[in-house]
């Protein structure tokens, strides 16, 4: 990793999908999210795929959050039985940022009524943010775009830069 990367804008992308983890389907959402993060001036330091298993997701999130200030998941946020990404995220977060998830759903609702079925959350683990996105490439990118402008400021606040101008 280059020392010129500002620590505050490092990101990891975790795709949560049984079929991708088993090699039955190519991961399309993870690369789409990584590209959107790069456009938002984030440096991608890791991209991984994990099955829809709460314990495995939690372990991946904890490991990725040790090196990345922002960990973005895609997948596992719906209402199917194996959709456990929000539970894994909540289990390791110190606090939740409900407003971030609310904003993603509000923006998504402008395009589809199904946005209300998302259980995505955003939370704080140490000095890192963990952000859940839907599994569809378009839904994931649109949800990220709805909040990406506020993420650098949130990361500054988590770093202790709390001065107001």
C-alpha positions in Angstrom: 0.0 0.0 0.0 1.4 3.4 -1.0 2.1 5.8 1.9 0.5 8.6 -0.2 -3.0 7.2 0.3 -4.8 9.3 2.9 -5.8 6.8 5.7 -9.2 8.5 5.9 -10.2 7.4 2.4 -9.2 3.8 2.4 -12.0 1.4 1.6 -12.7 -2.4 1.4 -15.5 -4.0 -0.5 -17.1 -7.2 0.8 -19.6 -9.0 -1.4 -21.9 -11.3 0.6 -23.3 -14.0 -1.7 -23.5 -17.8 -1.4 -23.5 -18.3 -5.1 -20.4 -16.0 -5.6 -18.6 -17.6 -2.7 -19.2 -21.0 -4.2 -18.0 -19.9 -7.7 -21.4 -20.5 -9.2 -21.8 -16.8 -10.2 -19.4 -14.0 -11.0 -19.3 -11.0 -8.6 -20.7 -8.0 -10.5 -21.8 -5.9 -7.5 -18.4 -5.8 -5.7 -16.5 -4.4 -8.7 -19.3 -1.9 -9.4 -19.2 -0.6 -5.9 -15.4 -0.4 -6.0 -15.6 1.7 -9.1 -18.1 4.1 -7.5 -15.8 4.4 -4.5 -12.9 5.2 -6.7 -14.9 8.0 -8.3 -15.6 9.3 -4.8 -11.8 9.5 -4.2 -11.6 6.3 -2.1 -8.6 4.0 -2.4 -9.7 0.4 -2.5 -7.3 -1.7 -0.4 -9.3 -5.0 -0.4 -12.1 -6.8 -2.3 -13.5 -10.0 -1.0 -16.4 -12.4 -1.3 -18.0 -14.3 1.6 -21.0 -16.6 1.9 -24.3 -15.5 3.6 -23.1 -16.8 7.0 -23.3 -14.4 10.0 -20.2 -15.6 11.7 -18.1 -15.5 8.5 -19.4 -12.0 7.6 -18.6 -10.8 11.1 -15.0 -12.2 10.9 -14.5 -10.6 7.5 -15.9 -7.2 8.7 -13.6 -7.2 11.7 -10.5 -8.1 9.7 -11.2 -5.6 6.9 -12.0 -2.8 9.4 -8.5 -3.1 10.9 -7.0 -1.7 7.7 -9.8 0.1 5.9 -11.6 3.2 7.3 -14.7 2.3 5.2 -15.9 -1.2 4.8 -18.7 -1.5 2.3 -20.8 -4.7 1.9 -23.0 -5.6 -1.0 -25.6 -8.3 -0.6 -27.5 -9.9 2.2 -29.7 -7.0 3.1 -33.1 -8.2 2.0 -35.7 -10.3 3.8 -34.7 -13.8 2.6 -33.8 -16.2 5.3 -30.1 -16.2 4.4 -29.9 -12.3 4.3 -28.0 -11.7 7.6 -25.6 -8.9 6.6 -27.4 -6.3 8.9 -27.3 -8.7 11.8 -23.5 -9.4 11.3 -22.9 -5.6 11.0 -24.9 -4.7 14.1 -23.1 -7.4 16.1 -19.7 -5.8 15.7 -20.6 -2.1 15.6 -20.3 0.2 18.6 -23.0 2.5 17.3 -25.3 2.7 14.4 -25.8 5.7 12.0 -29.5 5.3 11.3 -29.7 8.4 9.2 -27.3 7.1 6.6 -29.4 4.0 5.9 -32.6 6.1 6.0 -31.1 8.4 3.3 -30.2 5.4 1.1 -33.8 4.0 1.4 -35.4 7.4 0.8 -33.3 8.0 -2.4 -34.0 4.4 -3.5 -37.7 4.8 -3.0 -37.7 7.5 -5.7 -36.7 4.8 -8.2 -38.4 1.7 -6.8 -40.9 0.9 -4.1 -38.8 -2.2 -3.2 -36.2 0.0 -1.6 -38.4 -0.2 1.6 -37.5 -3.9 1.8 -33.8 -3.1 2.4 -32.6 -3.8 5.9 -29.2 -2.2 5.3 -27.5 -0.5 8.2 -24.5 1.8 8.7 -22.4 1.5 11.8 -19.2 2.5 13.5 -16.5 -0.1 14.5 -13.6 1.7 16.2 -12.5 4.4 13.7 -14.1 2.7 10.7 -17.5 2.9 9.1 -19.3 -0.2 7.9 -22.0 0.5 5.3 -24.4 -2.2 3.9 -25.6 -1.9 0.3 -28.1 -4.0 -1.6 -26.9 -7.0 -3.7 -27.9 -5.8 -7.1 -25.2 -3.8 -8.9 -27.5 -0.9 -9.8 -29.1 -0.8 -6.3 -25.7 -1.0 -4.6 -24.2 1.9 -6.7 -27.3 4.1 -6.4 -27.4 3.5 -2.6 -23.7 4.4 -2.3 -24.1 7.5 -4.5 -26.9 8.7 -2.1 -24.5 8.9 0.8 -20.9 9.0 -0.6 -20.5 12.8 -0.2 -21.0 12.6 3.6 -18.7 9.6 4.2 -15.4 11.6 4.2 -16.8 14.0 6.8 -18.0 11.1 9.0 -14.6 9.5 8.8 -12.9 12.8 9.8 -15.2 13.0 12.8 -14.3 9.4 13.8 -10.6 10.4 13.6 -11.2 13.0 16.2 -11.4 16.0 13.9 -14.5 17.5 15.4 -13.9 21.2 14.9 -16.8 23.1 13.3 -16.2 25.9 10.8 
